[in-house]
Amino acid sequence: MSATAYHHGHLRQAIVDAAIDAVRAQGPENWSLRDLCRRVGVSHNAAYRHFADRDELVAVVAELTMGRLVQALEERLATVRVDDPVLRARRRLAELGRGYVAFAIGEPHLFRLAFLSTAVTNPSPVPEHDPYGVLSRVLDDLVVAGFLAASARPGAEITCWSAVHGFSVLSLEGPLRNAGEVERGEALDQVLTAIDRSYAATTGAVIGADDLSPDHLA
């Protein structure tokens, strides 16, 4: 298909879609803008009407990936339907962690591109494309519910994110990469429980052994 066959931004979207497919199939690095143009059926120069270089295209794919991650996280949060505000806030934080790791395992190459690419150095300026913002909201709910002390709230994002992101990397590239789903799930629950206990200690809240079970398993 020639470049003239694309109208109203269709070529740009076609290249973005081809890039996503290439990342999924070949990894974050093993593709070029020239290869994508060949797949789409246009000349190499046609891509430069929409992207200054490969890095700009990578940044677009990374932002789209962040948007998909946020959507996946929001869907996990929606599964928490318990009425008690404290238990609800705690389970939402746990589901956020589970959703983050599940996304990383389900989209390993896109996950790597979004977080490791040198073209992506700053959080998305679009709030709905920022998982950090989702985490901040959930942590604020823990404070409002009285489970996490306000004095312990500053910097809580980096603690939680480091834990689940590190777990995700261990699952993709480290000793957990060969773990079965059950084994990995149990290990993740240990991490989430440790965070939950540390927050309970800030207010002296009493917690139960099965409090963080998903609603459908509780």
Residue frames as qw, qx, qy, qz and C-alpha x, y, z in Angstrom:
[[0.000, 0.889, 0.457, 0.000, 0.00, 0.00, 0.00],
 [0.416, 0.435, -0.026, 0.798, 1.38, 3.40, -0.93],
 [0.183, -0.230, -0.449, 0.844, 1.55, 6.35, 1.44],
 [0.268, -0.050, -0.215, -0.938, -1.15, 8.08, -0.58],
 [0.503, -0.310, -0.748, -0.302, -3.57, 5.29, 0.34],
 [0.386, -0.416, -0.640, 0.518, -3.54, 6.45, 3.95],
 [0.063, -0.635, -0.218, -0.738, -5.71, 9.36, 4.97],
 [0.488, -0.709, -0.025, -0.509, -6.45, 11.38, 8.10],
 [0.323, -0.644, 0.613, -0.323, -3.62, 10.03, 10.19],
 [0.981, -0.008, 0.038, -0.190, -4.14, 6.39, 9.25],
 [0.713, 0.472, -0.423, 0.300, -0.49, 5.99, 8.27],
 [0.075, -0.584, 0.563, -0.580, 0.68, 7.23, 11.66],
 [0.766, -0.267, 0.360, -0.462, -1.62, 4.78, 13.43],
 [0.951, 0.255, -0.166, -0.048, -0.55, 1.96, 11.12],
 [0.474, 0.543, -0.549, 0.424, 3.08, 2.56, 12.02],
 [0.369, -0.472, 0.535, -0.596, 2.26, 2.70, 15.74],
 [0.922, -0.061, 0.160, -0.347, 0.30, -0.57, 15.47],
 [0.843, 0.395, -0.334, 0.146, 3.18, -2.17, 13.58],
 [0.145, 0.591, -0.593, 0.527, 5.60, -1.00, 16.27],
 [0.652, -0.345, 0.430, -0.520, 3.48, -2.54, 19.02],
 [0.979, 0.142, -0.016, -0.145, 3.35, -5.83, 17.11],
 [0.628, 0.550, -0.453, 0.313, 7.11, -5.72, 16.54],
 [0.166, -0.565, 0.593, -0.549, 7.86, -5.08, 20.21],
 [0.836, -0.192, 0.307, -0.413, 5.60, -7.92, 21.29],
 [0.963, 0.265, -0.050, -0.010, 7.19, -10.33, 18.84],
 [0.727, 0.454, -0.252, 0.449, 10.83, -9.22, 18.85],
 [0.594, -0.434, -0.316, 0.599, 11.45, -7.28, 22.04],
 [0.061, -0.910, -0.176, 0.371, 12.04, -3.60, 22.75],
 [0.194, -0.710, 0.406, 0.542, 15.21, -3.22, 20.68],
 [0.436, -0.089, 0.792, 0.418, 15.15, -5.67, 17.78],
 [0.404, 0.693, 0.575, 0.161, 13.29, -3.61, 15.20],
 [0.269, -0.191, 0.156, 0.931, 13.79, -0.48, 13.15],
 [0.366, 0.573, 0.194, -0.707, 11.63, 2.23, 11.66],
 [0.297, 0.404, -0.650, -0.571, 12.64, 1.00, 8.23],
 [0.032, -0.070, -0.997, -0.018, 11.38, -2.50, 9.06],
 [0.252, 0.484, 0.641, -0.540, 8.04, -1.11, 10.19],
 [0.368, 0.562, -0.167, -0.722, 7.61, 0.87, 6.99],
 [0.209, 0.228, -0.872, -0.380, 8.32, -2.26, 5.01],
 [0.077, 0.267, 0.934, -0.224, 5.62, -4.12, 6.96],
 [0.288, 0.598, 0.397, -0.634, 3.12, -1.33, 6.46],
 [0.589, 0.463, 0.561, 0.352, 4.00, -1.06, 2.78],
 [0.156, 0.986, 0.067, 0.006, 5.28, 2.51, 2.56],
 [0.597, 0.554, -0.291, 0.503, 8.63, 4.10, 1.90],
 [0.595, -0.266, -0.440, 0.618, 11.02, 4.76, 4.76],
 [0.129, 0.148, -0.026, 0.980, 10.71, 8.51, 4.21],
 [0.404, -0.531, -0.476, -0.573, 6.94, 8.38, 4.70],
 [0.625, -0.497, -0.539, 0.268, 7.42, 7.63, 8.41],
 [0.399, -0.132, -0.199, 0.885, 9.27, 10.90, 8.94],
 [0.190, -0.480, -0.317, -0.796, 6.11, 12.83, 8.17],
 [0.671, -0.593, -0.296, -0.332, 4.83, 11.59, 11.53],
 [0.800, -0.560, 0.003, 0.217, 7.90, 10.75, 13.64],
 [0.074, 0.917, -0.388, -0.065, 11.19, 12.60, 13.88],
 [0.268, 0.478, -0.835, 0.052, 13.03, 9.38, 14.62],
 [0.604, -0.146, -0.783, -0.027, 12.71, 5.94, 16.21],
 [0.210, -0.095, -0.655, 0.720, 12.91, 7.38, 19.71],
 [0.371, 0.008, 0.073, -0.926, 9.83, 9.51, 19.13],
 [0.704, -0.071, -0.540, -0.456, 7.90, 6.43, 18.03],
 [0.500, -0.070, -0.785, 0.358, 9.15, 4.52, 21.07],
 [0.050, 0.027, 0.451, -0.891, 7.87, 7.32, 23.30],
 [0.584, -0.035, -0.204, -0.785, 4.44, 7.07, 21.69],
 [0.716, -0.072, -0.681, -0.133, 4.32, 3.30, 22.16],
 [0.330, -0.017, -0.706, 0.627, 5.49, 3.71, 25.76],
 [0.284, -0.019, 0.255, -0.924, 2.72, 6.20, 26.53],
 [0.715, -0.050, -0.395, -0.575, 0.12, 3.91, 24.99],
 [0.619, -0.026, -0.762, 0.191, 1.49, 1.05, 27.08],
 [0.067, 0.006, -0.570, 0.819, 1.23, 3.17, 30.21],
 [0.522, -0.042, -0.048, -0.851, -2.37, 3.91, 29.30],
 [0.762, -0.048, -0.583, -0.278, -3.09, 0.21, 28.96],
 [0.423, 0.010, -0.745, 0.516, -1.39, -0.46, 32.27],
 [0.205, -0.036, 0.362, -0.909, -3.55, 2.16, 33.96],
 [0.690, -0.047, -0.294, -0.660, -6.68, 0.62, 32.41],
 [0.692, -0.025, -0.719, 0.055, -5.64, -2.81, 33.71],
 [0.211, 0.021, -0.646, 0.733, -5.05, -1.38, 37.17],
 [0.416, -0.055, 0.122, -0.900, -8.42, 0.36, 37.23],
 [0.749, -0.057, -0.507, -0.422, -10.11, -2.88, 36.23],
 [0.546, -0.039, -0.756, 0.359, -8.42, -4.66, 39.14],
 [0.046, -0.041, 0.454, -0.889, -9.51, -1.93, 41.54],
 [0.578, -0.083, -0.183, -0.791, -13.10, -2.32, 40.35],
 [0.663, -0.088, -0.737, -0.097, -13.10, -5.95, 41.51],
 [0.236, -0.068, -0.696, 0.674, -12.87, -4.83, 45.15],
 [0.362, -0.493, -0.424, -0.668, -16.45, -4.51, 46.39],
 [0.471, -0.357, -0.692, 0.414, -16.18, -5.00, 50.15],
 [0.173, -0.869, -0.330, -0.325, -18.15, -2.43, 52.16],
 [0.610, -0.695, -0.091, 0.370, -15.81, -1.86, 55.11],
 [0.303, 0.944, -0.125, 0.037, -13.76, 1.24, 54.15],
 [0.339, -0.722, 0.597, 0.082, -10.55, 0.10, 55.83],
 [0.702, -0.022, 0.697, 0.145, -10.62, -3.40, 54.34],
 [0.620, 0.730, 0.285, 0.033, -11.65, -1.97, 51.00],
 [0.125, 0.938, -0.318, -0.053, -8.68, 0.43, 50.92],
 [0.469, -0.523, 0.704, 0.104, -6.27, -2.32, 51.91],
 [0.727, 0.229, 0.637, 0.114, -7.54, -4.77, 49.31],
 [0.495, 0.864, 0.080, -0.038, -7.42, -2.09, 46.63],
 [0.069, -0.830, 0.541, 0.117, -3.72, -1.57, 47.32],
 [0.588, -0.215, 0.774, 0.094, -3.13, -5.32, 47.16],
 [0.690, 0.534, 0.488, 0.021, -5.07, -5.64, 43.89],
 [0.271, 0.930, -0.200, -0.148, -3.07, -2.76, 42.47],
 [0.274, -0.612, 0.727, 0.148, 0.10, -4.75, 43.13],
 [0.644, 0.116, 0.754, 0.051, -1.36, -7.92, 41.64],
 [0.572, 0.767, 0.272, -0.101, -2.58, -6.05, 38.58],
 [0.079, 0.882, -0.418, -0.203, 0.81, -4.43, 38.02],
 [0.377, -0.388, 0.826, 0.155, 2.66, -7.74, 38.12],
 [0.654, 0.377, 0.654, -0.046, 0.02, -9.45, 35.95],
 [0.464, 0.867, 0.010, -0.181, 0.42, -6.75, 33.30],
 [0.071, -0.753, 0.624, 0.196, 4.20, -7.07, 33.32],
 [0.484, -0.132, 0.860, 0.087, 3.99, -10.84, 32.88],
 [0.600, 0.562, 0.559, -0.111, 1.27, -10.58, 30.23],
 [0.487, 0.862, 0.035, 0.136, 3.06, -7.89, 28.18],
 [0.753, -0.453, 0.079, 0.471, 6.74, -8.42, 29.02],
 [0.550, 0.197, 0.265, 0.767, 8.31, -6.68, 26.02],
 [0.025, -0.773, -0.275, -0.571, 6.00, -3.67, 26.10],
 [0.612, -0.775, -0.136, 0.081, 6.54, -3.43, 29.86],
 [0.710, -0.252, 0.129, 0.644, 10.31, -3.36, 29.35],
 [0.350, 0.466, 0.301, 0.755, 10.05, -0.76, 26.62],
 [0.237, -0.853, -0.296, -0.358, 7.82, 1.51, 28.69],
 [0.596, -0.800, 0.017, 0.066, 10.13, 1.53, 31.70],
 [0.745, -0.352, 0.290, 0.486, 13.60, 0.89, 30.35],
 [0.579, 0.611, 0.279, 0.462, 13.77, 2.80, 27.10],
 [0.411, -0.245, -0.064, 0.876, 16.18, 5.74, 27.05],
 [0.020, -0.379, -0.416, -0.827, 13.52, 7.59, 25.06],
 [0.510, -0.676, -0.412, -0.335, 11.20, 7.54, 28.06],
 [0.422, 0.172, -0.512, 0.728, 12.64, 9.56, 30.92],
 [0.203, -0.095, 0.339, -0.914, 9.66, 11.33, 32.50],
 [0.280, 0.368, 0.830, -0.311, 6.21, 10.29, 33.75],
 [0.151, 0.514, 0.654, 0.534, 3.38, 10.86, 31.31],
 [0.055, -0.017, 0.163, -0.985, 1.97, 14.40, 31.46],
 [0.572, -0.241, -0.421, -0.662, -1.46, 12.82, 30.94],
 [0.429, -0.370, 0.609, -0.555, -2.81, 11.82, 34.39],
 [0.904, 0.052, 0.193, -0.377, -4.87, 8.90, 33.11],
 [0.831, 0.424, -0.344, 0.103, -1.70, 7.45, 31.57],
 [0.121, 0.608, -0.609, 0.494, 0.22, 7.55, 34.85],
 [0.739, -0.283, -0.611, 0.016, 0.19, 4.47, 37.12],
 [0.340, 0.037, -0.498, 0.797, 1.94, 6.56, 39.77],
 [0.320, -0.218, 0.035, -0.921, -1.17, 8.72, 40.00],
 [0.760, -0.262, -0.469, -0.366, -3.39, 5.66, 40.49],
 [0.657, -0.113, -0.605, 0.436, -1.13, 4.46, 43.29],
 [0.084, 0.156, -0.316, 0.932, -1.19, 7.88, 44.94],
 [0.545, -0.292, -0.184, -0.764, -4.98, 7.87, 44.97],
 [0.812, -0.238, -0.526, -0.082, -5.14, 4.43, 46.57],
 [0.514, -0.015, -0.528, 0.676, -2.60, 5.38, 49.23],
 [0.172, -0.254, 0.131, -0.943, -4.59, 8.52, 50.03],
 [0.716, -0.319, -0.366, -0.502, -7.63, 6.30, 50.59],
 [0.715, -0.146, -0.601, 0.326, -5.65, 4.32, 53.18],
 [0.194, 0.078, -0.380, 0.901, -5.01, 7.54, 55.10],
 [0.447, -0.256, -0.124, -0.848, -8.64, 8.65, 54.88],
 [0.792, -0.254, -0.502, -0.239, -9.74, 5.23, 56.15],
 [0.507, -0.744, 0.319, -0.297, -7.42, 5.57, 59.13],
 [0.989, -0.049, 0.019, 0.139, -5.22, 2.59, 58.31],
 [0.682, 0.251, -0.057, 0.685, -2.08, 4.46, 57.21],
 [0.323, -0.733, -0.239, 0.550, -0.91, 7.31, 59.43],
 [0.354, 0.931, 0.082, 0.045, -0.67, 10.67, 57.69],
 [0.275, -0.837, 0.443, 0.168, 2.87, 11.00, 59.01],
 [0.594, -0.196, 0.731, 0.273, 3.84, 7.82, 57.14],
 [0.638, 0.663, 0.374, -0.114, 2.17, 8.85, 53.88],
 [0.236, 0.876, -0.330, -0.262, 5.00, 10.93, 52.30],
 [0.098, 0.572, -0.793, -0.186, 7.08, 8.80, 49.96],
 [0.693, -0.001, 0.672, -0.259, 4.83, 5.75, 50.24],
 [0.756, 0.586, -0.049, -0.289, 4.51, 5.61, 46.46],
 [0.365, 0.665, -0.651, -0.020, 8.16, 4.82, 45.92],
 [0.377, -0.301, 0.833, -0.272, 8.08, 2.06, 48.55],
 [0.753, 0.279, 0.503, -0.319, 5.11, 0.31, 46.94],
 [0.668, 0.693, -0.166, -0.215, 6.23, 0.84, 43.38],
 [0.098, 0.645, -0.758, 0.022, 9.76, -0.36, 44.08],
 [0.522, -0.149, 0.800, -0.256, 8.39, -3.53, 45.65],
 [0.763, 0.407, 0.453, -0.217, 6.00, -4.53, 42.86],
 [0.529, 0.780, -0.295, -0.158, 8.23, -3.31, 40.04],
 [0.078, -0.582, 0.808, -0.048, 11.16, -5.22, 41.49],
 [0.638, 0.041, 0.737, -0.219, 8.96, -8.30, 41.84],
 [0.725, 0.627, 0.123, -0.257, 7.91, -7.89, 38.19],
 [0.332, 0.755, -0.560, -0.079, 11.53, -7.74, 37.03],
 [0.331, -0.359, 0.860, -0.148, 12.40, -10.81, 39.12],
 [0.724, 0.282, 0.567, -0.272, 9.47, -12.59, 37.48],
 [0.667, 0.725, -0.039, -0.167, 10.60, -11.63, 33.97],
 [0.520, 0.701, -0.451, 0.187, 14.37, -11.85, 34.23],
 [0.157, -0.583, 0.683, -0.412, 15.33, -13.17, 37.67],
 [0.030, -0.134, 0.975, -0.176, 14.89, -16.29, 39.78],
 [0.484, 0.311, 0.605, -0.551, 11.10, -16.12, 39.63],
 [0.418, 0.415, -0.425, -0.688, 10.98, -16.35, 35.83],
 [0.399, 0.085, -0.886, -0.218, 10.61, -20.14, 35.98],
 [0.212, 0.074, 0.755, -0.616, 8.17, -20.12, 38.89],
 [0.039, -0.446, -0.846, -0.288, 4.69, -21.49, 38.38],
 [0.206, -0.591, -0.251, -0.738, 1.65, -19.26, 38.69],
 [0.696, -0.632, -0.330, -0.087, 0.78, -20.55, 42.17],
 [0.721, -0.249, -0.183, 0.621, 4.32, -20.23, 43.49],
 [0.260, 0.285, 0.078, 0.919, 4.69, -16.72, 42.09],
 [0.372, -0.653, -0.329, -0.571, 1.31, -15.72, 43.45],
 [0.741, -0.568, -0.312, 0.173, 2.24, -16.90, 46.93],
 [0.591, -0.078, -0.084, 0.798, 5.51, -15.01, 46.78],
 [0.021, 0.463, 0.202, 0.863, 3.74, -11.85, 45.68],
 [0.556, -0.685, -0.373, -0.286, 1.22, -12.21, 48.49],
 [0.713, -0.383, -0.264, 0.525, 4.14, -12.25, 50.93],
 [0.327, 0.152, 0.058, 0.931, 5.36, -8.93, 49.53],
 [0.262, -0.554, -0.330, -0.718, 1.89, -7.37, 49.65],
 [0.684, -0.603, -0.412, 0.014, 1.30, -8.65, 53.18],
 [0.611, -0.196, -0.207, 0.739, 4.60, -7.16, 54.34],
 [0.070, 0.312, 0.134, 0.938, 3.59, -3.75, 53.00],
 [0.499, -0.592, -0.422, -0.471, 0.15, -4.07, 54.58],
 [0.721, -0.484, -0.392, 0.303, 1.63, -4.98, 57.98],
 [0.454, -0.015, -0.117, 0.883, 4.07, -2.09, 57.86],
 [0.154, -0.422, -0.216, -0.867, 1.21, 0.33, 57.24],
 [0.643, -0.575, -0.470, -0.186, -0.91, -1.23, 59.98],
 [0.655, -0.272, -0.364, 0.603, 1.95, -0.60, 62.40],
 [0.179, 0.279, -0.003, 0.943, 1.73, 3.15, 61.74],
 [0.452, -0.411, -0.074, -0.788, -1.72, 3.30, 63.36],
 [0.244, -0.179, 0.843, -0.444, -1.76, 0.15, 65.50],
 [0.738, 0.111, -0.168, -0.644, -4.51, -1.35, 63.36],
 [0.597, -0.152, 0.777, -0.132, -5.43, -4.98, 63.98],
 [0.527, 0.416, -0.508, -0.539, -5.28, -7.16, 60.86],
 [0.880, -0.040, 0.410, -0.238, -6.38, -10.67, 60.01],
 [0.511, -0.276, 0.718, 0.383, -4.49, -13.39, 58.19],
 [0.411, 0.376, 0.743, 0.372, -6.87, -13.48, 55.19],
 [0.105, 0.755, 0.264, -0.591, -7.68, -9.78, 54.96],
 [0.081, 0.584, -0.432, -0.682, -5.96, -9.28, 51.62],
 [0.397, 0.196, 0.871, 0.214, -7.71, -12.14, 49.84],
 [0.150, -0.084, -0.455, -0.874, -9.51, -10.98, 46.69],
 [0.541, -0.020, 0.266, -0.797, -13.22, -10.47, 47.27],
 [0.817, 0.133, -0.346, -0.442, -14.20, -13.49, 45.21],
 [0.643, 0.149, -0.718, 0.221, -11.91, -15.71, 47.34],
 [0.105, -0.342, 0.546, -0.758, -12.67, -14.18, 50.74]]
